[in-house]
Amino acid sequence: MTGVMDQREEVFAVDWEGPNDPENPKNWPNLKRWRITLLNSLFMFVSSVSSSMVAPAFSEMKLDLSIHSDYEAQMILSIFVLASAVGPLIISPLSELYGRRPVLHITCLIYLIFNLACLFARNRSQLMAFRFLSGIGGSAPSLGGGILADCWRTHERGVSLSVYYIFPLMGPAVGPIIGGFIVRYASWHWMFYATSVLSAAIQVAGIFWLPETYGPTILRRRAKKLRNSTQNHRIRTPYDKESRWDGFRHAMIRPFKLLFTQPIIWVLALFIAYSFGLMYLALSTYFAVWIDIYKDRPDIAGLNYVSLGLGFACATQVCASLNDTIYSRLKRSNNGLGKPEFRIPLLVPGVLLVPIGFFWYGWSIQARLHWIMPNVGAFIFSLGITTEMQCTTSYIIDAYSIYAASAIAATTVLRAIAAFAFPLFAPYMYKSLDYGWANSILALAAIVLGWPAVWLFWVFGEFLRQRSPYTAQLSD
C-alpha cells in the first residue's frame, strides 16, 4: 500500500504489490487461467449455437406459427443476433464498474429464462420477442475479450484466443447440424429445451469455477477489506478517482465514445461487421442450398455445416501459434518492445481467403457442381473470417487493455447489426442474381473493405494509438 498526498488529506492508494502479486489474475496458475478461458468459451458456445440452430426449422416454424414469408422466417434467426448489438453496450461497461463475474451470471440467467420462454411461444410475435430478450442475455459472453485481457499477458494471448474461440466459432456450424436432426426426429421446440439445459449446466460450473478477474474490482475489494480492518476510510485504489455515479455514467457512455471518437474502433467495427455479416448470410442460407438445390434430407443437409466448422476450427488452432510466433519475432526485432500492430501480418491471408472462398462457393453452386465443391468454398471463407476475427480481437485487446470489454462492445454494435441485416436480404439477392454473381459482388466488397484496412493499421496504427486517451502502453 502506498501513500499519496493531495491538497486536502492523505489518501492511501492500494495497488498491485509488484509485478508478481499473486492476486493479479495474470499471475494465477496456468491451470486456473485455462479453466477460466474454457468456461468463457463454453458460455459463448451456447449463445452461438442458439443463434443459428433455428435455421433448419424454418419450414416447420412457418407452419406452426403462421409465418408467411422468408423475411419473417429469417427474422427468427437474425433477431437473436440483433440483440447482441444492444446487450454489450450495457453489459460491458457494467462489468468494468461492478466486475465481470456478477454481470456475466446475471445476464446469462436472463438468457436462460427467455430461451425457455421460447418453448411456449404460440405465434411469431411471441417467439421473436423471446428470442430478442434471450439474445440480450446471450450477449454476455462478449465479456470474454475483457476476461482474456485480465488473465493473459500480451505475448500469451494468441494461444488463449485459440482456446477461447474454438467453441464460439464452432457453435454457428454445430447448431444447424444438431437442429437438422432435431427437426427430423422431434419438434423444433426441443432446440430451446436442449440449449437451456446446456446453459444451466455451464452456469452451475461457472458459479464454482469462475472467479472475478477484473483487476480494478479485485483491488477495490482489497481496499474495502483494509478500510474495514483499519477503520481508515481514506484507503482507495488508483481507479477510485470519481464517485460511483460518475463511474457508472462514464462506463455507460465509454463504448459510444470509443465508437464515434476512435478511428481505430470505427474502422475495425466496419471491417468486422462486414465479415460477420457474410458469415451469418452464409449460415442462414446454407441449409436452403442443400435442401432446394442438392435435394438433401434435413439431417443430411445439416451435415454440410461440417465444412464451416472445420474452417473455424483449423483457423483457431493455426492462428494461435502463428499469431504469437509472429508477435514474438517482431517484438525481438523491435528491441523487445511489443506493439498491437504486430498482430496485423496474419490478417493478410484472412482478407485474401474470404473473397476467394465466396467466389468459389457461389460459382460452384450456380454451376451445380459436385457437393464437395461448395463445401470447399465454405471451408476457405470460414478459414478467412476466423483468421480476421482472431487478429482484430487480439489487436483490440492489446491496444485497449483495461477498456478491452468496452472497445469490443463498441465493435460488436455494427457487427451485430450486419449479422441481423445480411440474412434478411440474402434470399431476395440470390433469387435475383443467383449464387455466382451475388457472391461475386459480396467478395468484391470484401476486397474493397479488407485490403485497405490491413495497410491502414500497419502503416498508421501506432500513430492513431498515440493520439488516443484510451489505448494502453504495453508493459505486460
N, C-alpha and C positions, 0 to 999 in steps of 0.2 A: 504494500500500500504506500503510495507516495503522496506527500502533501503539496497542495498548490494554493498560493495566496492570491485572493482577488482584493479589490479595494474595500470590501465591507467585512469579510470574515474569512477565516481559514477553512478551505474546503479540501477534504481528503479524497483523492481520486483513486478508485480501485481499478486496476488494470491487470493484464496477464503478468504473472511472475516470471518474466523472461520468456525466451523463445521455446523453452521446453516445459512450460506449465502443463501438468498432466490433465487439467480440466479443460484445456483448449482442445476442441474436437479434432484439430489437425494432428494432435499428439496422442490421440486414443490408439489403442492396439489395432492392428490391421484387421483382425477378425471382427472386431466391433464395428469398424467403419465399413467393411464389406457387408456385414449384416444390415446396417442402415441403408446402404446403397441398394441392396437386393430388395428389401422391404419397400422402398420407394418405387423401385421398378415394378413391383407387383401391384402397388396401388395404381400406377399409371396403366398397367396392363388391363385391369378391369375396366377402366374408363375407355381405353382404345378399343377393346373388344365390344363394349356396349355401343360405341359409335357406329360400327359397321355391321354388326351381327344381323341387323334387320333387313339387309339388302336382299337375301334370298326369299324373304317372306312378303315382298311387296304384293304379289298376286293374291295371297291368302288374306292379307290385311285389307286390300281393296274390297274383297267380297264381304268380309266380316264387319268392316267399319264404314261401308258406303262411300268409299273413296272413288272418285270418278275420273281422275286424270293422273298422268305420270308425274306432273308437277307436285300434286299433293302427296303422292307416294314418296317422292324424293325428299319432301319436307320432313317426313318422319325420320329419315336418316340425318338430314342436314341440320335440323333444329337443335339436336343434341350438341353438334359442333359449334353452332352459333352461340350457345350459352357459354362456351369457353372463351368468347370474346368479352363477356361481362364478368364472369367469376374471377379471373386473375387480377382484374383491376381493383377488386375489393380484397381478395384473399391474400395476395402477395404483400401489399402494404401492411395489412393486419399482422402478418407473420413477422414483419420487421419491427412491429411495435410490441406484440404480445408473445412472440416466439413461434417457431414452426409447429411444434407438437400439438398444442391445443387447437390451433386453426385447422391443421390437417385432419384431426379426428372429428371435429365438429362438422366440417364441410363434407367429409366422407359419409358421415351419418345422414346428412341431408340427401346425398346421392342414394343411399340405401333405402330411405323412406320413399322417395318419389319413384325410384326404379321399381320397387314393389307395387306402388300405386298403378304403374303401367299394366300390371296383371289384370286390374279391374276396370280398365278403360272400356267404355261401351260405344264410343264414337271417335271420329278423328280429332275433334277439338280437345277432348279429354286426353287422348294419347299424346298429342303434340304439346299440351300444357305440361303434362307429367314428364315428358322427355326433356323439355326445356329446363324445368326445375331440377331434374336429376343431372342434367348437363352442367348446371352451375356448381352443384356439389362435386360432380366428376371432374371439374377443372382444378380441384385442389392439388392434384399431383404436379401441376405446373410449378409448385414449390420445389420440385426435385432439383432443378438447376441451382437454386439457392442453397439447398442442403448439400449438394456436391461442393459448392464453393465454401461452405462451412467446414467440411470434413477433409478435403483433399488439397494439397499444395499444387501449385501451378504445373509442375513437371509430372504430377501423378494423374492429372485429370483426364488424359486421353484414355487410359485403361479404365478408370472409374466410369467414364461416359459409355464405354463399350458395354459394361455390365448393366448400367442404368437403362440404356436404350434397347437392349436386346428384347425385353418383354414388351415395352410400349410399341416398338415398331413392328413386332410380330403380331400384336393384337389386332390391327386392322385387317391382316391377312387371315389370322386364325378365326376371327369372328364369323365371317361368311362360311368358312368350312364347317364349323360347328352348327351355324344357322341352317345350312343346307340339309344336314342330317336331321336336325330337329323338325324342320318343315316337312320332311318326307315321312318321318316316323312318329311325330307327335304334333302338338299345336304350337303356333308361334308364341303363345303365352309362356311356354317353358323357357324361352330365351331369357325373359326377365327374371324368372324364378332361379335359373342357373347362375346368372351373373350376380343376383342378390346374395345367394348362398356363398359364392366365392368371395364377394366383397366383405361379407360379415366375418368370414374366416380370417381374411387378411387383416381386418381391423382389430380383431381379438389379438392376433400376433403382434400388431403394432403397439397395442396397449402395454405389452410386456417387454418388447424388444426395440422400441423406437424412442430413444431419449431426446431431450431437447438438444439441438445442435447450433442454434444461432448464438454467436459469441456475445453480442451485447446483452441478450436475455440472460445468459449464464452469468455474466459479470454483474448484472443488476441483482440477481439472486444472491450472489456473493456479498454485494454491498448491503443488501437488506439484512442478511444474516449478521454482518458486522455491526450494523446500526442497532439491531436488537440486543446483541451481546454487550456492546459498549455504551449504549444509550447516547451515542454521538450521531446526531441527525444531520451532520454536515458531511457524512460519507456518501460519495457519489461515484458514478462511473464517468468515463470520458464522453459517454453518449447521452448523459442526463443534462444537457445544456438548455433544455426547454421543458415546459410543462407537459403533462400527459395529453392535454387537449391540443396544444400546438404540435406535439409529436404525431398525434392521430391525424390532424389536418394535413400536415406536411407529408405524412406517409401516404395518405389517400390521393393527394394530387401529384405525387412524385412520378408514377407511371405516365401520366399525361404530360408532365413537364419533360420527361425523357423522350417521349414520342414526338413532341412538337418542337423541342429546342435542341435536340441532339442529332446532328446529321448522321452519325454512326447508326443510331437506332432507327431513324426512318428509312434509311437506305436498306439496312438489313431487314427491317419489317416488310418492306415491299418485295424484296428478293425472296424471303422465306415464305411470304404469303402466296406468291405465285407458285412456288414449288409445292406447297402444302395443298393449294387448290387443285393442282394437277393430280396429286396423289389421291385426293378424295373424289375427283372426277373419275379417275380410273376405277377406284374401289366401288363406286356407286353404279357404274355401267358394266363392270367386268362380268357380273353374273349374267346379264342380258345377252352379252356376246355369245356365251356358251349355250344358253337356252334357245335363243332366237336364230342364231346363225349356224352354230355347230350341233344343235338339236340334242344336247345332253340332258340327262335327268338332273333334277335339282341337287341330289347328293354328289353326283359325278361332276356337275358344273362347279360346285364349291371347291372341289379338289384342285382346280386350276389356280386357286389363290396361293397354292404352294409356291409357285414361281415368284410371286411377290414376296412371300415370306422368306424364301431363300435369298432374294436380293437384299432384303432388310437385314437378315442375319449375317450374311457374308460381309456386308459393308461395316456393320458394327464391330466385327472381330478384326477385320483387316485394318480399318481406320484406327483402331485403338493403338496398336503397336506402332503403326506408321506415324500417327499424329505425334506421339510422344518422342519417337526417334528423331523425326524431322525437327521438332521443337528443341530437343536437347542439342542436336548438332548445330543448329543456327544460334542457339544460346552460347555455345562454346566459341563459335566464330565471332561472337559479339562481345568478347571479353567477359563472358559469364553473366551477361545481362539479358534476361528474357523479355520478350515483347509479345503482346497478343497477336501481332501481325505474323508471328512465326507459325500460327495456325492456318494461314492463308494458302500456302503452296498445295496442300492436299485438296483444297477446294477446286483446283483446276480440273482434275479428272471428273469431279462431280458435275461441274457445269458443262462438260463435254458429253458425259454419258446420258444425261436427261434428254436432250434433243435427239440424240442417236436412238435411244430406246423408244421414244414416241414415234419417230419416223418408222422404225422397224415394226412396232406394234400396230400402227394404223394401217400401213400398206399391206401387211401380211393378212390382216382381217379382210380388207377390201378385195384382195386378190383371192380370198378363200383358200389360203394355203393350208398345209397340214397343221393340226392343232399345236404342234410343238413350236411353230414359228411365232405366233402371238405371245406364247409363254416366254420365249427367249427375249422378245422385245420388252415384256413386262419385267423380266429379271433385270435387264440392263437399266431401265429407267428407275426402278426401285433401288438399285445399287447406287445410282447417281443421286437420287433425292436423299437417301440416308446419309451419304457422304456429305452432302451440303448441310444437312441438319446438324450433324456432329461437329463439323468445322465451325459453323456460325455460332452454335451454342457454346463451344469452347472459347471462341473469341469474346462473346458477351460476358461469360463468367470471369475470364481473365481480366477483362477491361474494367468491369464494374464491381467486382469483389462483393462487399457487404450489401451493395444495392443490386446484386445479380437477380434476385427474385423480382424486383420492380422492373428491371430492364427487360427480363424475359417476358413479364406480363405485358409490357408495352408492345413488344413484337408480336405477342400472342393475339392482340386485338385484330390486326389486319389478317393474320394467319387464319384465325377462326372465321372471319367474315368471308375470306376467299374459299375456305373449305365448305362453308354454308352455301355460297352462291354458285360455285362451279358445277356441282351436281344438278342444280336446278335447270341450267340452260343446256347441259350436256345432251339429253335425249333429243332436243329440237335441233341442236347443232349437227348431231350425227345423222339425223333424218334428212337434213338439207344438204349436207356436204359429203356424207359417208365418212367412214373412218380414216381413209387415207388423207384426203385434203384437210379435214378438220384437225387431225393430229399434226399435219404439216404446219398449219397456222400456229398451233399451240407450241410446237417445237421451235419455230422461228422466234416467237415471243420470248421463249426461254433463253435463246441465244442473245437477244437484244437486252434482256434484263441481267442475265447472269455473267456474261463475259466482261462487260464494263465494270460490274461490281467488284470482281476479283482484282482488276487493275487498280480501281479506286482505293480499295483498302490496303493493298500492298504498297502503293506509292504515297497515299495521303493519310493512311490510318493513324500513324503516330502524330502527325500534325493536328488532326482533329481531336485526338485524345488529350493532347497537351493544352488545349483550349477549353476543355470540359471540366466543370467543378465536381463531376460525379465519378470520373474514371480513376482507377486505382494506380498507385505506384507499386509495381510488383516487387515484393520483398520476401515472398514465401516460395 
